[in-house]
């Protein structure tokens, strides 16, 4: 096992020895990858904020529509009750008129 580890280290050492800028190149490569990921992260976070804002806007519109629906239902109920009272009153008046005619 130690021999295997030693051979791996030796191969890595020889790579670095043959190309002294290898570590710098790798660092630059990783730095580029990190920068790219950072940009992607900012884009995704921006998209999330936009979606959150859209969701809040849609939620507000939905609540407003529900409030309008509730008000409309209340008005409809009041009109129905008014019609029922008016109909009953008109029937009462009609009955009185019929009695007075007879």
C-alpha positions as CSV (number, residue, x, y, z in Angstrom):
1,X,0.0,0.0,0.0
2,X,2.8,2.4,0.9
3,X,4.6,1.6,-2.3
4,X,1.4,2.5,-4.3
5,X,1.0,5.8,-2.5
6,X,4.7,6.5,-3.0
7,X,4.4,5.8,-6.8
8,X,1.4,8.2,-7.1
9,X,3.3,10.9,-5.3
10,X,6.3,10.3,-7.4
11,X,4.2,10.6,-10.6
12,X,2.7,13.8,-9.4
13,X,6.1,15.2,-8.5
14,X,7.5,14.3,-11.9
15,X,4.6,16.0,-13.6
16,X,5.2,19.2,-11.6
17,X,9.0,18.9,-12.2
18,X,8.5,18.6,-16.0
19,X,6.0,21.6,-16.0
20,X,6.8,24.1,-13.2
21,X,3.8,26.2,-14.1
22,X,1.4,23.2,-13.8
23,X,0.1,24.2,-10.3
24,X,-0.4,27.8,-11.4
25,X,-2.3,26.6,-14.5
26,X,-4.4,24.4,-12.4
27,X,-5.1,27.2,-10.0
28,X,-6.1,29.5,-12.9
29,X,-8.3,26.7,-14.3
30,X,-10.1,26.3,-10.9
31,X,-10.3,30.0,-10.4
32,X,-12.1,30.3,-13.8
33,X,-14.4,27.5,-12.8
34,X,-15.2,29.2,-9.5
35,X,-15.8,32.5,-11.2
36,X,-18.1,30.8,-13.7
37,X,-20.0,29.1,-10.9
38,X,-20.3,32.4,-9.0
39,X,-21.8,34.1,-12.1
40,X,-24.2,31.2,-12.6
41,X,-25.2,31.4,-8.9
42,X,-25.9,35.1,-9.2
43,X,-28.0,34.5,-12.3
44,X,-30.0,31.8,-10.5
45,X,-30.4,33.9,-7.4
46,X,-31.7,36.8,-9.6
47,X,-34.1,34.4,-11.3
48,X,-35.3,33.2,-7.9
49,X,-35.9,36.8,-6.7
50,X,-37.8,37.5,-9.9
51,X,-40.0,34.4,-9.4
52,X,-40.6,35.4,-5.8
53,X,-41.6,38.9,-6.8
54,X,-44.0,37.4,-9.5
55,X,-45.4,35.0,-6.9
56,X,-46.1,37.9,-4.5
57,X,-47.7,39.9,-7.2
58,X,-49.9,37.0,-8.3
59,X,-50.8,36.2,-4.6
60,X,-51.9,39.8,-4.1
61,X,-54.0,39.7,-7.3
62,X,-55.5,36.4,-6.2
63,X,-56.4,37.9,-2.8
64,X,-57.9,41.0,-4.5
65,X,-60.0,38.8,-6.8
66,X,-61.2,36.7,-3.9
67,X,-62.1,39.8,-2.0
68,X,-64.0,41.1,-5.0
69,X,-65.8,37.7,-5.3
70,X,-66.7,37.8,-1.6
71,X,-68.1,41.3,-2.0
72,X,-70.0,40.3,-5.2
73,X,-71.5,37.3,-3.4
74,X,-72.5,39.5,-0.5
75,X,-74.2,42.0,-2.8
76,X,-75.9,39.1,-4.6
77,X,-77.2,37.7,-1.3
78,X,-78.5,41.2,-0.3
79,X,-80.3,41.6,-3.7
80,X,-81.8,38.1,-3.4
81,X,-83.1,39.0,0.1
82,X,-84.4,42.3,-1.1
83,X,-86.2,40.6,-4.0
84,X,-87.7,38.1,-1.6
85,X,-88.9,40.8,0.7
86,X,-90.3,42.8,-2.2
87,X,-92.0,39.8,-3.7
88,X,-93.6,38.9,-0.3
89,X,-94.6,42.5,0.2
90,X,-96.1,42.7,-3.3
91,X,-98.0,39.4,-2.7
92,X,-99.4,40.8,0.6
93,X,-100.5,44.0,-1.2
94,X,-102.1,42.0,-4.0
95,X,-104.0,39.9,-1.4
96,X,-105.3,43.0,0.3
97,X,-106.4,44.5,-3.0
98,X,-108.2,41.3,-3.9
99,X,-110.0,41.4,-0.5
100,X,-110.9,45.0,-0.9
101,X,-112.3,44.3,-4.4
102,X,-114.5,41.5,-3.0
